[in-house]
Amino acid sequence: MKQILFHFYFDYTMQKFSQEQLIQYLYGDCSPILKLAIEKAMLDDLLLQKEVKTLQRTIKQLSKLKTQSPSNGSIDAILKYAANTSKKK
């Protein structure tokens, strides 16, 4: 089992990580092997460190945004459009 895990770990460390993988890492939603691979790669890769820090800042900024519900007029227009479109089919 350890040998299999090593091969997966080795495969991860030999590739460039996608933004999706890095985002999964930052949200704690990646496999333990991917987490280890990213953390190990960041020890030596300054560009990867910078990319992860940039994504961290982006996530922090996005979490600060206040979402707003659409206005009642917008909702009514969408529902009206959907009703008209479904009648035509």
N, C-alpha and C positions, 0 to 999 in steps of 0.2 A: 504493500500500500504506500509506504514512504517513497518508493521509487516512482510510482505513478504520479504522486503529488509533486515530486521533484521535476518530472518531465513537464507537467502542466505549468509549474512555476517557471521553469527554464524557458518554455515557449512564450510566456507572457513577457519575460524580461528581454527577450530578443526582438520584440516588436515595438512599434510606436503605438501609444495608447490613443484610442479615439476619444473625442470629447464626451461621447456617451458613457464610456467606461470611467472617465474622470469624474463626471457628474454623479454616476452611481457611487463611486468611491466617496465623494464629498457628502452624499446623503446617507452613507453607511448602508448602501443597498447593493453591494457587490460581494462576490464570493471571497472567502478568506484568502484564497490563493491569489486572486487579483489584487486584493488589498496589500498583501505582502510584496507582490511584484511592483506595484506602484510606489510603495514606501521605499523599497530598496532602490528603485530606479531614481527616485528623487534625491537620494543621497549623493549621486554622482552627476545628475543631469540638471544643470542650471536652467535650461530652457523649459524643462518639464516643471521645475519648481515655479517658474514665472507663470506658466500656463495655469497651474493649479491655483496659484494666488489670485490670478485674474478671474478665474471661475468662482473662487470663494467670494471675491468682492462683488461680482455680478449677482450671485445668489443672495448676498446680504442686501444689495440694493433692491432686488426684486421683492424680497420679503418686506421691505419698507413701503412698497407701493400700496396705496389704498385702492381696492377694486370698487367699482361702482356698478350698480345694477342699471340696466338700460331703462330709459324712461317708459312710462305706460304707453305713450304714443308710439314708440318704436316697437314695443311688444305687440300692440294692436295691429300695426302695419305688417309685421311679420306673420302674425296669425291670419290676417286677411289675405295676404299673398299666398300663404300655404293653402288656405281653403279654396281660393280661386284656381290655383294650380292643380289641386287634386280633383276638382270638378271637371277639368278639361281632359283628364285621362280616361 
